[in-house]
């Protein structure tokens, strides 16, 4: 889907702030089957666990390069291999290109002989929503589900119907309501924004693995997480780290913010407990 002229400046602004452009060789509707494309971080020769990590960036920007510190913390804390995927980005590569790549990476790991109960799917912001979409797709297709999921300030509703999108628009220093709605249209392409593949908040949450989710009360995406928690608490296990006085995706900033390290420690403890 070609961006509208009126959206070009906003698109370039987001990409300038978050880094990353779509890989030029990735086809719009597919990726190399059963291949992991991205950065692998590990501190051990024989990992006990695996984490498939999906980066944020409104689905239109972002890069694995900015996740090296977080990936290193997870790898050392879990004795794990952390696979930070290089995702195809909208509008050049709209849904389901990123979800297809995430699916292939997960299946590549499992089909290499790794017990799926030792694999976690994780992501932040748009990648957090993509992580939930991946778990839902695996269940819908009857494929082995991962042992756990971690959603960091996840974007789960691309219709942007949560009240916090507008109420917290000026309180959230990293996301804006206008940018969310613009990026959502680019990512969805011809698929309705309410489709659960695009907006996993509206999908099946009855068969999820254990989930850890973070959010700050100042975020535009606050209601995405609260609505998910309300649904999942009736059907599955979920651990919530809701904060006040922090900011969008704070756990990513581990070298600079004490609270980031605190939350990452909680994530590590959660995954050590849940991944067999």
C-alpha positions in Angstrom: 0.0 0.0 0.0 1.5 3.3 -1.1 1.5 6.0 1.6 -0.8 9.0 1.0 1.1 12.2 0.3 -0.2 13.7 3.5 1.3 10.8 5.5 4.8 10.9 4.0 6.3 13.4 6.5 4.9 11.5 9.5 6.2 8.2 8.1 9.6 9.6 7.6 9.5 11.2 11.1 8.7 7.9 12.8 11.4 6.1 10.9 13.9 8.8 11.7 13.2 8.4 15.4 13.1 4.6 15.6 15.5 3.6 12.9 15.1 0.9 10.4 13.6 0.6 7.0 12.2 -2.5 5.3 14.8 -5.0 4.0 14.8 -4.3 0.3 15.0 -8.0 -0.7 12.0 -9.2 1.2 9.0 -10.0 -1.0 5.7 -8.3 0.0 3.8 -11.5 0.8 6.3 -14.0 1.9 9.8 -14.7 3.4 12.3 -17.5 3.0 10.6 -20.5 4.6 11.9 -21.9 7.8 14.7 -19.3 8.1 15.6 -17.0 11.0 16.4 -13.5 9.8 17.7 -11.3 12.5 20.2 -11.1 15.3 20.8 -14.0 17.7 22.2 -13.3 21.1 23.4 -16.0 23.5 25.9 -16.5 26.3 26.1 -20.3 26.3 27.0 -22.9 23.8 23.9 -25.1 24.5 21.0 -22.8 25.3 18.4 -24.1 27.8 15.7 -21.8 26.4 14.9 -19.8 23.3 13.2 -16.4 23.0 11.8 -15.1 19.7 11.8 -11.4 20.1 9.7 -9.1 17.8 10.7 -5.4 17.8 8.5 -2.4 17.9 8.2 0.6 15.7 4.5 1.1 14.7 4.9 -1.8 12.3 6.6 0.6 9.9 10.0 1.1 11.5 12.5 -0.4 13.9 15.6 -2.5 13.9 17.1 -5.4 15.9 20.2 -3.2 16.5 18.6 -1.3 19.4 17.7 -4.5 21.4 21.2 -5.8 22.0 21.3 -4.8 25.7 17.9 -6.2 26.4 18.7 -9.4 24.5 21.9 -9.8 26.4 20.1 -9.5 29.7 17.6 -12.1 28.7 20.2 -14.4 27.3 22.4 -14.3 30.4 19.5 -14.5 32.8 17.8 -17.4 31.1 20.8 -19.3 29.7 19.0 -18.7 26.4 19.4 -17.9 22.8 17.5 -14.7 22.0 16.5 -14.3 18.4 15.6 -10.6 17.6 14.0 -10.8 14.2 14.5 -8.3 11.4 10.9 -7.8 10.4 9.5 -6.7 7.0 7.9 -3.3 7.5 4.8 -1.6 6.2 3.7 0.1 4.0 6.1 -1.7 1.6 5.3 -5.0 3.2 1.9 -5.0 4.9 0.2 -7.6 7.0 0.8 -10.6 7.1 4.5 -10.3 6.0 5.8 -9.7 9.5 3.6 -12.4 11.0 4.7 -14.8 8.4 8.4 -14.2 9.2 7.7 -14.6 12.9 5.9 -17.8 12.3 8.7 -19.2 10.2 11.3 -18.3 12.8 9.4 -20.0 15.6 8.8 -23.1 13.5 12.4 -23.2 12.5 13.5 -23.4 16.1 10.9 -26.0 17.1 11.6 -28.2 14.0 15.3 -28.1 14.8 14.5 -30.3 17.8 13.8 -27.6 20.5 11.0 -28.4 22.9 8.4 -25.7 22.3 7.7 -25.5 26.1 11.2 -24.0 26.4 10.5 -21.3 23.8 9.0 -17.8 24.6 7.5 -15.3 22.2 8.2 -11.7 23.2 7.9 -8.3 21.8 7.4 -4.6 22.6 4.8 -2.1 21.3 3.8 -3.2 17.8 6.0 -6.3 18.3 4.1 -7.1 21.5 0.9 -7.2 19.5 2.6 -9.3 16.8 3.7 -11.7 19.5 0.1 -12.2 20.6 -0.9 -12.6 17.0 1.7 -15.3 16.6 0.5 -17.2 19.6 -3.1 -17.1 18.3 -2.1 -18.2 14.8 -0.1 -21.2 16.2 -3.2 -22.2 18.2 -5.6 -21.8 15.3 -3.4 -23.9 13.0 -2.9 -26.7 15.6 0.8 -26.0 15.8 2.9 -26.5 19.0 2.4 -23.5 21.3 5.3 -21.8 23.1 5.9 -22.1 26.8 5.2 -18.4 27.5 4.7 -14.9 26.1 6.0 -11.5 27.1 4.2 -8.4 25.9 6.0 -5.1 26.7 3.6 -2.1 26.3 1.8 -4.0 23.5 -0.2 -2.5 20.7 -3.1 -4.9 20.5 -6.0 -2.9 19.0 -5.2 -1.2 15.7 -8.7 0.3 15.5 -7.4 2.5 18.3 -10.7 2.3 20.1 -9.3 2.4 23.6 -10.0 5.7 25.4 -6.4 6.0 26.4 -5.3 6.5 22.8 -6.7 10.0 22.9 -6.8 10.7 26.7 -3.1 10.0 27.1 -2.1 11.5 23.7 -0.2 14.4 25.3 1.0 12.4 28.4 2.8 9.7 26.2 6.1 11.1 25.1 6.8 8.3 22.6 3.5 7.5 20.8 0.8 9.8 19.4 -2.7 9.1 18.4 -2.2 10.4 14.9 0.9 8.3 14.3 -0.9 5.2 15.6 -3.8 5.6 13.3 -1.7 6.4 10.3 0.6 3.5 10.9 -2.3 1.1 11.5 -3.7 1.8 8.1 -0.4 1.2 6.4 0.2 -2.1 8.3 -3.3 -3.5 7.7 -3.4 -2.7 4.0 -6.6 -4.2 2.6 -7.4 -6.1 5.7 -9.9 -4.6 8.2 -8.3 -3.1 11.2 -10.6 -5.2 13.4 -9.4 -8.5 11.9 -7.9 -10.4 14.8 -4.7 -11.1 12.8 -4.1 -7.4 12.8 -5.7 -6.5 16.2 -5.1 -9.6 18.4 -7.1 -8.0 21.2 -10.2 -9.3 19.3 -8.8 -12.8 18.8 -9.0 -16.0 20.9 -7.3 -15.6 24.3 -8.7 -18.8 25.8 -5.8 -21.0 25.0 -2.8 -18.7 25.7 0.3 -19.9 27.4 1.3 -18.0 30.6 1.6 -14.2 29.7 3.7 -11.4 31.3 2.6 -7.9 30.3 3.9 -4.5 31.1 2.3 -1.0 30.8 2.5 2.5 32.3 -0.6 4.4 33.2 0.5 7.3 31.0 0.7 5.4 27.8 -1.7 5.7 24.9 -1.9 1.9 24.8 -2.9 1.6 28.4 -6.5 0.4 27.6 -5.1 -2.2 25.1 -3.4 -4.0 28.0 -6.2 -3.5 30.5 -8.8 -4.9 28.2 -6.5 -7.9 27.5 -6.0 -8.5 31.2 -9.7 -8.4 31.8 -10.3 -11.1 29.2 -7.3 -13.3 30.0 -7.9 -13.4 33.7 -11.1 -15.3 33.1 -9.4 -17.8 30.9 -5.7 -18.2 31.5 -2.7 -17.1 33.6 -1.4 -13.5 33.3 1.2 -11.5 35.3 0.9 -7.7 35.0 3.6 -5.1 35.7 1.6 -1.9 35.6 3.6 1.2 36.6 3.2 4.9 37.1 5.8 7.5 36.3 7.6 5.6 33.6 7.2 5.6 29.8 6.4 3.5 26.8 8.6 0.3 26.5 10.7 1.3 29.5 12.2 -2.3 29.9 14.1 -1.8 26.6 16.3 0.9 28.2 18.2 -1.4 30.5 21.5 0.5 30.5 20.0 3.8 31.6 16.9 3.3 33.8 16.8 1.4 37.1 13.2 0.5 36.7 14.0 -1.1 33.3 16.4 -3.4 35.0 13.9 -4.2 37.7 11.2 -5.1 35.2 13.7 -7.2 33.1 14.5 -9.1 36.3 10.8 -9.8 36.8 10.6 -11.0 33.1 13.6 -13.3 33.6 12.1 -14.8 36.8 8.7 -15.3 35.1 10.4 -17.1 32.1 12.6 -19.2 34.3 9.5 -20.4 36.1 7.3 -21.0 33.1 9.7 -22.4 30.5 10.2 -26.1 31.3 
